[in-house]
């Protein structure tokens, strides 16, 4: 049931909102707030450098005024679970369940960001498999 490649349900890189490692944390926080993001891929020259999440911001435990003195590279998570585009949806689901992640970056062999997959993508995928004729505007 979940043997399709993650590339078939991921959000492709060209549709993602990202920041660079040298960007200020003010920029990253405002970007996340403006676009209502919980995860912000950090990319340099097309390569995935890291990820900032709302949890990272909570762990930072700083007032917003203090963000001006911090760069994204000082805060981003760099040890990430990643998948290649041909990995199966079931593999992503297993990673989500075992690690309680909500996003997995999809990269090629050179760490070029190809897209992201979220727990919502997997949920939507399974829903559409179960109810193929159910056309909701949010899907």
N, C-alpha and C positions, 0 to 999 in steps of 0.2 A: 504493500500500500504506500510506503514512503520510499520507494526506490527511484524516484525521479531525481535528477541532479538539482542541487541548491540553486544553480544558475537559472533554473526555470521559475523560481519564486523570489529570488533576491531583488533588492533594490540596486540597480546598476550604479556604478561609481559616478557616471555623468549626472545623475540625479541627486547625489549626496551633497550636503552642506558640510564643509570641512574647515579646519584651521591648519596653520603651520606651526612647527615646534617653536619658532622664534616669536610668534604672536604673543601679545600680552594676555594675561588671564582675564583682564577686563574685556578684551575682544571675545575670548572664548565664552565667558559667562553671558555676555550680552547676546551673542549668537545663539546660545542654547535657549536663553529666555525668549528672544524674538521669534524663534522658529519652534518653540515648545519641544525641544529635543532633550532626551534623557541620555543620549550617547553622541559624542562628537568625535568622529575619526580625525586623527592628526596625520597629515600627509605632506610629504616633501618630494617634489619632482615625481609625483605619481605613486611613490612608495609609501606604504603604511609605516608610520613611525611610532604610533601609539594611539591611545584612546582616552578621552576624558568623559567621565560619567557624572551624573548627579551625586552618586555615592562618593566619588572622588572629591567633589566640592564640599560635601558634608564632612568628610574626613579631614579636609584641609583646615577646617575649623578657624577660618579667618573672617574678619569683617570685609565687606566688599571693598572698602576704601584701601585695604591692604593688597588687593589684587594687582594694583598698578606696578608694584615692585616685583611681581612674579611673571615669569614667562611660562607658556604652555609646557615647554620641555621640562620644567621643574616640577610639574604636577602630574603629567600624563602617565598612564599605566603603559608599560612597554612589554611586559610579559603577557602575551595574549594567546588565547586559543584561536586558531585560524583554520580555515578550510579552503580547499581549491574548488573552483566552479563545478567540477565533475563529482564532488562528494555528494552523497545521497542525503535527502531530506531527513531520513531516519537517523543518520549519523549526527546531524545538527540537533535533532530532538534529544538524542542520548546525551550530548554534551550539555545542552540546556538543563536537562533533568539532573545530571550528576553534579553539576557545578553551580546551579542556580544562576547562570548567566541569563541575560536577556538579549544579547547581541553577539554575533560572531562575524568578524570581518572575513570576506572572501577575497583571497589573493592568488596570484599565479606563483610559479616557482621562483620568481625574482622579487617577491613581496609587493608587486604592483597591485594596488587596490582595484579590485574588479567589482566590488559591491559589498552589501551587508545583508545578513539574514537575521530576523528577530523572532522572538517567541510568537509575536502576533502573526508573522508571516506563516509560521508552521500551523498555528491555530486556523488561520484563514484557509490555508491549503487543505487541511483535513475537513473543514466545514464544507468547502466547495466540492470535495470528493463525495461527501455524504449527501449533500443537497445540491446537486448540479443545476437545477432549474431555479434555485432561490436567488433572485437578483436583488441584493440590497445595495443601496447607493454608497454605503461606507466600505463595501468590498471592492 
